[in-house]
């Protein structure tokens, strides 16, 4: 009997010792080996983080006109876990009752909580929990609805419309003024179960201007530790390319709560303030952008074309003053972005036709093989040598090189290019920037294509703008080189980076890629292209009253990739010009793809030329350019 009793005592002692040993082992594990892990877990459990977005920089045009800015918006979220917590409901209702006392605001935070505890316990003890939750919800709706400019029943309906969701949004895109009012009510009334999260949304002042250039942002979910929030990210155009400059640095506010979910302190315990991004000033002139879009749209509608573009450049700096594309899209809504999001000016290629004749002419003038007065035998419109056959649209005899450009003779330009030679012609093609990206700061640019073929037919075709694929921007850059004395410049969109106080941090300088031709050769070529816009040239409709214009038309049959042949009655028409001819202030390139009009013949001079003339006349007035000739003597009035 005694042995049995001792055995039981020993067993009990061993069990108690084992239990304490296990507990001690667990405490050692928690306090020593895994102390940091459990500290972090406790911290995460009692920490609330609020995202503070870093403001995105503004986008301005060259005259400081606002193009894009970000506005602060917010979401109002409902946490049904908190709404269904009787203790939190009682806390909010107790605060409402006691805060009506006259001396309440004079109490310290600690004194307020001391008085709250017994009232919260009394409510939990005496009130039905379901009724308590209903009272708190009614209390919250009563105070939130007025500042949200809503009816109480409408706000309550939004909350009750999500009975199964425990965490959901009831109001989106809340502007900053309303955000401040709602946040103040939640804080002052200690309303439980509702929280605000700030975000930013881009707004564009003229959302239909320069859509493909300015670009747009998207909202991306960002992970920060255990917390996620929405952030605005540049997705296309300048918004994407200049993201490192425009994007601000995000901050956050961390608040500590107790086990019941109540704030330990009334103010955030840790705040990392956000930092705004820099503002950028573009080379775009929104007045010029408006002009070219109006004239492009009008030309597209008149001539029933599915697409087209107009580019205006400053040839002295490489700055893009305007870039219009049709079709386009609305920056604030992104309607039709899937079908209209292609930037024709940089992302589509075409065979340029006769605007490309300037390359052979520039090379031959630069090598001093010819002058503008050198006679060129155009063979009365038909030329044959071996298997090579060339035809002109009109029969021309022997004419000066200047008139080869003015009349746009295929045979004449081939003979000029033949004097230059295949290899030198291909080299000038490369030097003018064709077959390579311009490196314009826009996403998705294509480089075009040409092949240095030794085949005479391919070579001849290329001299007058076939067998080569180019982008409109490449043509604009090449003609800018002709306009500025022979320097190929990198096209620019960024003019300056500006701090938030308006101080310029960095100004961009013109970037010369290479000297392609001499200033003398460029001047002679401009003289030749002045004849194009005379009454004897192919582009007399491109003349601008009061100014001497230099330019070149282009008309190219469209290629059918299915049949591997050219369409007989479908064209891409273009005009590349500059004014004033002797010292051009701007270069303007117009490209209209596949016009279906039957009102005029489908040529560069009859469709693209008039668009150039109308746009350039308005641009010259906007830029206050001094007329270079009497208006009554201009070609347009002849």
PyMOL commands that set and color helices and strands:
alter all, ss='L'
color gray80, all
select helices_A, chain A and resi 2-33+35-45+80-83+86-98+104-106+109-126+129-147+152-160+176-189+211-214+237-241+243-246+286-303+337-340+344-347+353-366+379-381+401-407+410-420+422-431+456-463+472-484+519-532+540-542+604-622+631-633+635-637
alter helices_A, ss='H'
color red, helices_A
select strands_A, chain A and resi 47-52+59-60+66-79+167-175+194-204+216-224+227-236+251-256+270-272+279-282+307-313+320-326+375-377+382-385+388-391+398-400+449-450+468-469+487-489+494-498+504-507+512-515+549-560+565-579+586-593
alter strands_A, ss='S'
color yellow, strands_A
deselect
rebuild
show_as cartoon
